[in-house]
Amino acid sequence: SLANASARLEEANHYRPVMAAAQHPAMAHLYIVNPLGAMNFLSKLFSTHPPIPERIERLRRMQFGSQTA
C-alpha cells in the first residue's frame, strides 16, 4: 500500500541519509522524504506538506475505513 511504501522510504532515509543532499541543500525539494534530517521550527512553519509519519497515519486511517483523515 502507499502507507507501507512511505514508511519504507522514511525508514531507509533514517538509516541511510542522503549525503549529496547535505552538500547541495537547494536540491532537497526534489526528494520524497526530507534528506536533510529533522525539521526545525522554521522548516515546519514553511513546510507545504505534513511530515511523513502524519501522512502514513492518514493513509492508514483511510485504508481501514476511518473517514476522519
PDB file of N, CA, C and O in Angstrom:
ATOM      1  N   SER A   1       0.838  -1.185   0.000  1.00  0.00           N
ATOM      2  CA  SER A   1       0.000   0.000   0.000  1.00  0.00           C
ATOM      3  C   SER A   1       0.884   1.250   0.000  1.00  0.00           C
ATOM      4  O   SER A   1       2.091   1.175   0.232  1.00  0.00           O
ATOM      5  N   LEU A   2       0.272   2.371  -0.259  1.00  0.00           N
ATOM      6  CA  LEU A   2       1.002   3.638  -0.276  1.00  0.00           C
ATOM      7  C   LEU A   2       1.563   3.968   1.108  1.00  0.00           C
ATOM      8  O   LEU A   2       2.656   4.522   1.221  1.00  0.00           O
ATOM      9  N   ALA A   3       0.819   3.629   2.154  1.00  0.00           N
ATOM     10  CA  ALA A   3       1.298   3.872   3.518  1.00  0.00           C
ATOM     11  C   ALA A   3       2.554   3.051   3.801  1.00  0.00           C
ATOM     12  O   ALA A   3       3.515   3.568   4.370  1.00  0.00           O
ATOM     13  N   ASN A   4       2.555   1.786   3.413  1.00  0.00           N
ATOM     14  CA  ASN A   4       3.726   0.931   3.636  1.00  0.00           C
ATOM     15  C   ASN A   4       4.930   1.410   2.834  1.00  0.00           C
ATOM     16  O   ASN A   4       6.054   1.399   3.337  1.00  0.00           O
ATOM     17  N   ALA A   5       4.706   1.826   1.602  1.00  0.00           N
ATOM     18  CA  ALA A   5       5.808   2.330   0.775  1.00  0.00           C
ATOM     19  C   ALA A   5       6.390   3.601   1.377  1.00  0.00           C
ATOM     20  O   ALA A   5       7.609   3.774   1.398  1.00  0.00           O
ATOM     21  N   SER A   6       5.538   4.485   1.863  1.00  0.00           N
ATOM     22  CA  SER A   6       6.015   5.713   2.504  1.00  0.00           C
ATOM     23  C   SER A   6       6.820   5.398   3.755  1.00  0.00           C
ATOM     24  O   SER A   6       7.845   6.028   4.015  1.00  0.00           O
ATOM     25  N   ALA A   7       6.356   4.426   4.528  1.00  0.00           N
ATOM     26  CA  ALA A   7       7.079   4.032   5.736  1.00  0.00           C
ATOM     27  C   ALA A   7       8.449   3.464   5.389  1.00  0.00           C
ATOM     28  O   ALA A   7       9.427   3.740   6.084  1.00  0.00           O
ATOM     29  N   ARG A   8       8.530   2.677   4.324  1.00  0.00           N
ATOM     30  CA  ARG A   8       9.826   2.125   3.902  1.00  0.00           C
ATOM     31  C   ARG A   8      10.782   3.224   3.459  1.00  0.00           C
ATOM     32  O   ARG A   8      11.969   3.180   3.786  1.00  0.00           O
ATOM     33  N   LEU A   9      10.287   4.199   2.729  1.00  0.00           N
ATOM     34  CA  LEU A   9      11.129   5.321   2.300  1.00  0.00           C
ATOM     35  C   LEU A   9      11.645   6.112   3.501  1.00  0.00           C
ATOM     36  O   LEU A   9      12.821   6.473   3.556  1.00  0.00           O
ATOM     37  N   GLU A  10      10.770   6.375   4.448  1.00  0.00           N
ATOM     38  CA  GLU A  10      11.163   7.118   5.648  1.00  0.00           C
ATOM     39  C   GLU A  10      12.206   6.336   6.440  1.00  0.00           C
ATOM     40  O   GLU A  10      13.187   6.908   6.916  1.00  0.00           O
ATOM     41  N   GLU A  11      11.995   5.034   6.580  1.00  0.00           N
ATOM     42  CA  GLU A  11      12.943   4.190   7.316  1.00  0.00           C
ATOM     43  C   GLU A  11      14.293   4.136   6.606  1.00  0.00           C
ATOM     44  O   GLU A  11      15.335   4.230   7.254  1.00  0.00           O
ATOM     45  N   ALA A  12      14.286   3.989   5.310  1.00  0.00           N
ATOM     46  CA  ALA A  12      15.542   3.944   4.551  1.00  0.00           C
ATOM     47  C   ALA A  12      16.296   5.257   4.673  1.00  0.00           C
ATOM     48  O   ALA A  12      17.522   5.260   4.785  1.00  0.00           O
ATOM     49  N   ASN A  13      15.582   6.363   4.653  1.00  0.00           N
ATOM     50  CA  ASN A  13      16.221   7.671   4.793  1.00  0.00           C
ATOM     51  C   ASN A  13      16.813   7.835   6.187  1.00  0.00           C
ATOM     52  O   ASN A  13      17.861   8.459   6.355  1.00  0.00           O
ATOM     53  N   HIS A  14      16.138   7.270   7.186  1.00  0.00           N
ATOM     54  CA  HIS A  14      16.627   7.367   8.566  1.00  0.00           C
ATOM     55  C   HIS A  14      17.936   6.599   8.745  1.00  0.00           C
ATOM     56  O   HIS A  14      18.851   7.081   9.413  1.00  0.00           O
ATOM     57  N   TYR A  15      18.028   5.424   8.158  1.00  0.00           N
ATOM     58  CA  TYR A  15      19.215   4.591   8.325  1.00  0.00           C
ATOM     59  C   TYR A  15      20.336   4.925   7.347  1.00  0.00           C
ATOM     60  O   TYR A  15      21.506   4.673   7.636  1.00  0.00           O
ATOM     61  N   ARG A  16      19.992   5.483   6.205  1.00  0.00           N
ATOM     62  CA  ARG A  16      20.999   5.798   5.196  1.00  0.00           C
ATOM     63  C   ARG A  16      20.723   7.192   4.646  1.00  0.00           C
ATOM     64  O   ARG A  16      20.151   7.327   3.564  1.00  0.00           O
ATOM     65  N   PRO A  17      21.128   8.246   5.388  1.00  0.00           N
ATOM     66  CA  PRO A  17      20.852   9.601   4.916  1.00  0.00           C
ATOM     67  C   PRO A  17      21.534   9.885   3.581  1.00  0.00           C
ATOM     68  O   PRO A  17      22.565   9.294   3.259  1.00  0.00           O
ATOM     69  N   VAL A  18      20.967  10.764   2.837  1.00  0.00           N
ATOM     70  CA  VAL A  18      21.487  11.119   1.520  1.00  0.00           C
ATOM     71  C   VAL A  18      22.580  12.168   1.689  1.00  0.00           C
ATOM     72  O   VAL A  18      22.296  13.319   2.018  1.00  0.00           O
ATOM     73  N   MET A  19      23.826  11.768   1.462  1.00  0.00           N
ATOM     74  CA  MET A  19      24.953  12.674   1.648  1.00  0.00           C
ATOM     75  C   MET A  19      24.966  13.789   0.605  1.00  0.00           C
ATOM     76  O   MET A  19      25.363  14.913   0.913  1.00  0.00           O
ATOM     77  N   ALA A  20      24.545  13.503  -0.604  1.00  0.00           N
ATOM     78  CA  ALA A  20      24.546  14.520  -1.659  1.00  0.00           C
ATOM     79  C   ALA A  20      23.628  15.680  -1.292  1.00  0.00           C
ATOM     80  O   ALA A  20      23.898  16.824  -1.657  1.00  0.00           O
ATOM     81  N   ALA A  21      22.552  15.398  -0.578  1.00  0.00           N
ATOM     82  CA  ALA A  21      21.623  16.454  -0.190  1.00  0.00           C
ATOM     83  C   ALA A  21      22.272  17.420   0.791  1.00  0.00           C
ATOM     84  O   ALA A  21      21.996  18.619   0.751  1.00  0.00           O
ATOM     85  N   ALA A  22      23.123  16.916   1.664  1.00  0.00           N
ATOM     86  CA  ALA A  22      23.813  17.789   2.611  1.00  0.00           C
ATOM     87  C   ALA A  22      24.778  18.722   1.878  1.00  0.00           C
ATOM     88  O   ALA A  22      24.993  19.857   2.303  1.00  0.00           O
ATOM     89  N   GLN A  23      25.349  18.247   0.791  1.00  0.00           N
ATOM     90  CA  GLN A  23      26.273  19.069   0.015  1.00  0.00           C
ATOM     91  C   GLN A  23      25.527  20.063  -0.873  1.00  0.00           C
ATOM     92  O   GLN A  23      26.068  21.115  -1.214  1.00  0.00           O
ATOM     93  N   HIS A  24      24.316  19.745  -1.242  1.00  0.00           N
ATOM     94  CA  HIS A  24      23.519  20.597  -2.134  1.00  0.00           C
ATOM     95  C   HIS A  24      22.107  20.768  -1.557  1.00  0.00           C
ATOM     96  O   HIS A  24      21.156  20.222  -2.118  1.00  0.00           O
ATOM     97  N   PRO A  25      21.945  21.509  -0.455  1.00  0.00           N
ATOM     98  CA  PRO A  25      20.630  21.620   0.181  1.00  0.00           C
ATOM     99  C   PRO A  25      19.552  22.238  -0.707  1.00  0.00           C
ATOM    100  O   PRO A  25      18.363  22.043  -0.453  1.00  0.00           O
ATOM    101  N   ALA A  26      19.944  22.973  -1.735  1.00  0.00           N
ATOM    102  CA  ALA A  26      18.949  23.556  -2.639  1.00  0.00           C
ATOM    103  C   ALA A  26      18.203  22.481  -3.429  1.00  0.00           C
ATOM    104  O   ALA A  26      17.153  22.758  -4.008  1.00  0.00           O
ATOM    105  N   MET A  27      18.731  21.267  -3.457  1.00  0.00           N
ATOM    106  CA  MET A  27      18.093  20.167  -4.182  1.00  0.00           C
ATOM    107  C   MET A  27      17.156  19.354  -3.287  1.00  0.00           C
ATOM    108  O   MET A  27      16.512  18.423  -3.770  1.00  0.00           O
ATOM    109  N   ALA A  28      17.066  19.682  -2.000  1.00  0.00           N
ATOM    110  CA  ALA A  28      16.275  18.890  -1.054  1.00  0.00           C
ATOM    111  C   ALA A  28      14.808  18.787  -1.465  1.00  0.00           C
ATOM    112  O   ALA A  28      14.159  17.786  -1.165  1.00  0.00           O
ATOM    113  N   HIS A  29      14.278  19.794  -2.139  1.00  0.00           N
ATOM    114  CA  HIS A  29      12.859  19.770  -2.523  1.00  0.00           C
ATOM    115  C   HIS A  29      12.547  18.691  -3.558  1.00  0.00           C
ATOM    116  O   HIS A  29      11.376  18.391  -3.791  1.00  0.00           O
ATOM    117  N   LEU A  30      13.554  18.109  -4.174  1.00  0.00           N
ATOM    118  CA  LEU A  30      13.338  17.071  -5.184  1.00  0.00           C
ATOM    119  C   LEU A  30      13.154  15.680  -4.575  1.00  0.00           C
ATOM    120  O   LEU A  30      12.777  14.744  -5.280  1.00  0.00           O
ATOM    121  N   TYR A  31      13.412  15.539  -3.290  1.00  0.00           N
ATOM    122  CA  TYR A  31      13.326  14.238  -2.622  1.00  0.00           C
ATOM    123  C   TYR A  31      11.922  13.998  -2.085  1.00  0.00           C
ATOM    124  O   TYR A  31      11.202  14.945  -1.766  1.00  0.00           O
ATOM    125  N   ILE A  32      11.537  12.734  -1.988  1.00  0.00           N
ATOM    126  CA  ILE A  32      10.229  12.372  -1.448  1.00  0.00           C
ATOM    127  C   ILE A  32      10.209  12.570   0.061  1.00  0.00           C
ATOM    128  O   ILE A  32       9.236  13.084   0.613  1.00  0.00           O
ATOM    129  N   VAL A  33      11.282  12.161   0.726  1.00  0.00           N
ATOM    130  CA  VAL A  33      11.416  12.365   2.164  1.00  0.00           C
ATOM    131  C   VAL A  33      12.472  13.434   2.392  1.00  0.00           C
ATOM    132  O   VAL A  33      13.303  13.683   1.519  1.00  0.00           O
ATOM    133  N   ASN A  34      12.447  14.068   3.559  1.00  0.00           N
ATOM    134  CA  ASN A  34      13.390  15.133   3.866  1.00  0.00           C
ATOM    135  C   ASN A  34      14.797  14.557   3.993  1.00  0.00           C
ATOM    136  O   ASN A  34      15.076  13.853   4.964  1.00  0.00           O
ATOM    137  N   PRO A  35      15.688  14.832   3.051  1.00  0.00           N
ATOM    138  CA  PRO A  35      17.029  14.253   3.089  1.00  0.00           C
ATOM    139  C   PRO A  35      17.957  14.962   4.064  1.00  0.00           C
ATOM    140  O   PRO A  35      19.070  14.494   4.307  1.00  0.00           O
ATOM    141  N   LEU A  36      17.521  16.071   4.622  1.00  0.00           N
ATOM    142  CA  LEU A  36      18.389  16.852   5.500  1.00  0.00           C
ATOM    143  C   LEU A  36      18.159  16.551   6.972  1.00  0.00           C
ATOM    144  O   LEU A  36      18.771  17.183   7.833  1.00  0.00           O
ATOM    145  N   GLY A  37      17.297  15.609   7.272  1.00  0.00           N
ATOM    146  CA  GLY A  37      17.095  15.208   8.656  1.00  0.00           C
ATOM    147  C   GLY A  37      15.935  15.933   9.314  1.00  0.00           C
ATOM    148  O   GLY A  37      14.988  16.356   8.653  1.00  0.00           O
ATOM    149  N   ALA A  38      16.029  16.068  10.635  1.00  0.00           N
ATOM    150  CA  ALA A  38      14.949  16.638  11.432  1.00  0.00           C
ATOM    151  C   ALA A  38      14.668  18.082  11.030  1.00  0.00           C
ATOM    152  O   ALA A  38      15.561  18.836  10.644  1.00  0.00           O
ATOM    153  N   MET A  39      13.406  18.429  11.137  1.00  0.00           N
ATOM    154  CA  MET A  39      12.997  19.782  10.781  1.00  0.00           C
ATOM    155  C   MET A  39      12.984  20.660  12.022  1.00  0.00           C
ATOM    156  O   MET A  39      12.559  20.221  13.091  1.00  0.00           O
ATOM    157  N   ASN A  40      13.446  21.893  11.887  1.00  0.00           N
ATOM    158  CA  ASN A  40      13.360  22.830  12.995  1.00  0.00           C
ATOM    159  C   ASN A  40      12.047  23.611  12.886  1.00  0.00           C
ATOM    160  O   ASN A  40      11.237  23.360  11.994  1.00  0.00           O
ATOM    161  N   PHE A  41      11.851  24.551  13.798  1.00  0.00           N
ATOM    162  CA  PHE A  41      10.587  25.283  13.852  1.00  0.00           C
ATOM    163  C   PHE A  41      10.287  26.012  12.544  1.00  0.00           C
ATOM    164  O   PHE A  41       9.169  25.935  12.035  1.00  0.00           O
ATOM    165  N   LEU A  42      11.275  26.718  11.999  1.00  0.00           N
ATOM    166  CA  LEU A  42      11.040  27.465  10.761  1.00  0.00           C
ATOM    167  C   LEU A  42      10.754  26.546   9.583  1.00  0.00           C
ATOM    168  O   LEU A  42       9.922  26.859   8.732  1.00  0.00           O
ATOM    169  N   SER A  43      11.442  25.416   9.535  1.00  0.00           N
ATOM    170  CA  SER A  43      11.179  24.454   8.460  1.00  0.00           C
ATOM    171  C   SER A  43       9.743  23.953   8.533  1.00  0.00           C
ATOM    172  O   SER A  43       9.070  23.827   7.510  1.00  0.00           O
ATOM    173  N   LYS A  44       9.276  23.670   9.746  1.00  0.00           N
ATOM    174  CA  LYS A  44       7.901  23.204   9.918  1.00  0.00           C
ATOM    175  C   LYS A  44       6.902  24.302   9.578  1.00  0.00           C
ATOM    176  O   LYS A  44       5.844  24.039   9.005  1.00  0.00           O
ATOM    177  N   LEU A  45       7.249  25.533   9.937  1.00  0.00           N
ATOM    178  CA  LEU A  45       6.353  26.653   9.693  1.00  0.00           C
ATOM    179  C   LEU A  45       6.102  26.861   8.201  1.00  0.00           C
ATOM    180  O   LEU A  45       4.976  27.150   7.796  1.00  0.00           O
ATOM    181  N   PHE A  46       7.139  26.717   7.385  1.00  0.00           N
ATOM    182  CA  PHE A  46       7.017  26.962   5.955  1.00  0.00           C
ATOM    183  C   PHE A  46       6.858  25.682   5.126  1.00  0.00           C
ATOM    184  O   PHE A  46       6.868  25.735   3.896  1.00  0.00           O
ATOM    185  N   SER A  47       6.715  24.565   5.779  1.00  0.00           N
ATOM    186  CA  SER A  47       6.546  23.301   5.075  1.00  0.00           C
ATOM    187  C   SER A  47       5.203  23.278   4.344  1.00  0.00           C
ATOM    188  O   SER A  47       4.189  23.723   4.880  1.00  0.00           O
ATOM    189  N   THR A  48       5.207  22.764   3.134  1.00  0.00           N
ATOM    190  CA  THR A  48       3.970  22.692   2.355  1.00  0.00           C
ATOM    191  C   THR A  48       3.260  21.354   2.506  1.00  0.00           C
ATOM    192  O   THR A  48       2.116  21.213   2.073  1.00  0.00           O
ATOM    193  N   HIS A  49       3.917  20.369   3.111  1.00  0.00           N
ATOM    194  CA  HIS A  49       3.341  19.039   3.288  1.00  0.00           C
ATOM    195  C   HIS A  49       3.527  18.594   4.733  1.00  0.00           C
ATOM    196  O   HIS A  49       4.489  18.999   5.386  1.00  0.00           O
ATOM    197  N   PRO A  50       2.615  17.762   5.239  1.00  0.00           N
ATOM    198  CA  PRO A  50       2.790  17.242   6.599  1.00  0.00           C
ATOM    199  C   PRO A  50       3.972  16.275   6.649  1.00  0.00           C
ATOM    200  O   PRO A  50       4.379  15.741   5.617  1.00  0.00           O
ATOM    201  N   PRO A  51       4.523  16.046   7.842  1.00  0.00           N
ATOM    202  CA  PRO A  51       5.623  15.086   7.972  1.00  0.00           C
ATOM    203  C   PRO A  51       5.181  13.687   7.527  1.00  0.00           C
ATOM    204  O   PRO A  51       3.996  13.355   7.576  1.00  0.00           O
ATOM    205  N   ILE A  52       6.140  12.881   7.097  1.00  0.00           N
ATOM    206  CA  ILE A  52       5.851  11.524   6.602  1.00  0.00           C
ATOM    207  C   ILE A  52       5.050  10.702   7.622  1.00  0.00           C
ATOM    208  O   ILE A  52       4.072  10.067   7.229  1.00  0.00           O
ATOM    209  N   PRO A  53       5.421  10.683   8.925  1.00  0.00           N
ATOM    210  CA  PRO A  53       4.626   9.876   9.866  1.00  0.00           C
ATOM    211  C   PRO A  53       3.151  10.291   9.905  1.00  0.00           C
ATOM    212  O   PRO A  53       2.272   9.440  10.039  1.00  0.00           O
ATOM    213  N   GLU A  54       2.882  11.577   9.790  1.00  0.00           N
ATOM    214  CA  GLU A  54       1.491  12.038   9.769  1.00  0.00           C
ATOM    215  C   GLU A  54       0.788  11.600   8.484  1.00  0.00           C
ATOM    216  O   GLU A  54      -0.386  11.229   8.519  1.00  0.00           O
ATOM    217  N   ARG A  55       1.484  11.638   7.369  1.00  0.00           N
ATOM    218  CA  ARG A  55       0.911  11.172   6.101  1.00  0.00           C
ATOM    219  C   ARG A  55       0.570   9.690   6.185  1.00  0.00           C
ATOM    220  O   ARG A  55      -0.496   9.260   5.745  1.00  0.00           O
ATOM    221  N   ILE A  56       1.499   8.904   6.763  1.00  0.00           N
ATOM    222  CA  ILE A  56       1.286   7.461   6.892  1.00  0.00           C
ATOM    223  C   ILE A  56       0.060   7.185   7.750  1.00  0.00           C
ATOM    224  O   ILE A  56      -0.761   6.331   7.416  1.00  0.00           O
ATOM    225  N   GLU A  57      -0.061   7.915   8.861  1.00  0.00           N
ATOM    226  CA  GLU A  57      -1.211   7.728   9.744  1.00  0.00           C
ATOM    227  C   GLU A  57      -2.515   8.028   9.008  1.00  0.00           C
ATOM    228  O   GLU A  57      -3.482   7.276   9.132  1.00  0.00           O
ATOM    229  N   ARG A  58      -2.550   9.107   8.252  1.00  0.00           N
ATOM    230  CA  ARG A  58      -3.756   9.465   7.494  1.00  0.00           C
ATOM    231  C   ARG A  58      -4.085   8.412   6.440  1.00  0.00           C
ATOM    232  O   ARG A  58      -5.245   8.040   6.270  1.00  0.00           O
ATOM    233  N   LEU A  59      -3.064   7.935   5.736  1.00  0.00           N
ATOM    234  CA  LEU A  59      -3.287   6.910   4.710  1.00  0.00           C
ATOM    235  C   LEU A  59      -3.833   5.627   5.325  1.00  0.00           C
ATOM    236  O   LEU A  59      -4.731   4.999   4.763  1.00  0.00           O
ATOM    237  N   ARG A  60      -3.294   5.240   6.474  1.00  0.00           N
ATOM    238  CA  ARG A  60      -3.772   4.004   7.127  1.00  0.00           C
ATOM    239  C   ARG A  60      -5.198   4.160   7.621  1.00  0.00           C
ATOM    240  O   ARG A  60      -5.989   3.220   7.541  1.00  0.00           O
ATOM    241  N   ARG A  61      -5.535   5.347   8.135  1.00  0.00           N
ATOM    242  CA  ARG A  61      -6.918   5.573   8.560  1.00  0.00           C
ATOM    243  C   ARG A  61      -7.867   5.487   7.364  1.00  0.00           C
ATOM    244  O   ARG A  61      -8.958   4.927   7.468  1.00  0.00           O
ATOM    245  N   MET A  62      -7.444   6.044   6.231  1.00  0.00           N
ATOM    246  CA  MET A  62      -8.269   5.971   5.018  1.00  0.00           C
ATOM    247  C   MET A  62      -8.396   4.527   4.544  1.00  0.00           C
ATOM    248  O   MET A  62      -9.466   4.101   4.109  1.00  0.00           O
ATOM    249  N   GLN A  63      -7.300   3.780   4.630  1.00  0.00           N
ATOM    250  CA  GLN A  63      -7.284   2.393   4.170  1.00  0.00           C
ATOM    251  C   GLN A  63      -8.235   1.528   4.991  1.00  0.00           C
ATOM    252  O   GLN A  63      -8.899   0.642   4.452  1.00  0.00           O
ATOM    253  N   PHE A  64      -8.297   1.788   6.301  1.00  0.00           N
ATOM    254  CA  PHE A  64      -9.102   0.936   7.174  1.00  0.00           C
ATOM    255  C   PHE A  64     -10.490   1.506   7.448  1.00  0.00           C
ATOM    256  O   PHE A  64     -11.185   1.046   8.355  1.00  0.00           O
ATOM    257  N   GLY A  65     -10.894   2.507   6.666  1.00  0.00           N
ATOM    258  CA  GLY A  65     -12.276   2.948   6.714  1.00  0.00           C
ATOM    259  C   GLY A  65     -12.602   4.124   7.598  1.00  0.00           C
ATOM    260  O   GLY A  65     -13.755   4.554   7.619  1.00  0.00           O
ATOM    261  N   SER A  66     -11.654   4.667   8.328  1.00  0.00           N
ATOM    262  CA  SER A  66     -11.944   5.825   9.155  1.00  0.00           C
ATOM    263  C   SER A  66     -11.960   7.061   8.270  1.00  0.00           C
ATOM    264  O   SER A  66     -10.986   7.327   7.564  1.00  0.00           O
ATOM    265  N   GLN A  67     -13.023   7.802   8.296  1.00  0.00           N
ATOM    266  CA  GLN A  67     -13.159   8.973   7.429  1.00  0.00           C
ATOM    267  C   GLN A  67     -12.696  10.259   8.114  1.00  0.00           C
ATOM    268  O   GLN A  67     -12.980  11.344   7.607  1.00  0.00           O
ATOM    269  N   THR A  68     -11.998  10.177   9.241  1.00  0.00           N
ATOM    270  CA  THR A  68     -11.540  11.375   9.951  1.00  0.00           C
ATOM    271  C   THR A  68     -10.170  11.819   9.490  1.00  0.00           C
ATOM    272  O   THR A  68      -9.542  12.637  10.161  1.00  0.00           O
ATOM    273  N   ALA A  69      -9.680  11.313   8.371  1.00  0.00           N
ATOM    274  CA  ALA A  69      -8.361  11.699   7.860  1.00  0.00           C
ATOM    275  C   ALA A  69      -8.501  13.020   7.258  1.00  0.00           C
ATOM    276  O   ALA A  69      -7.525  13.574   6.751  1.00  0.00           O
TER     277      ALA A  69
END
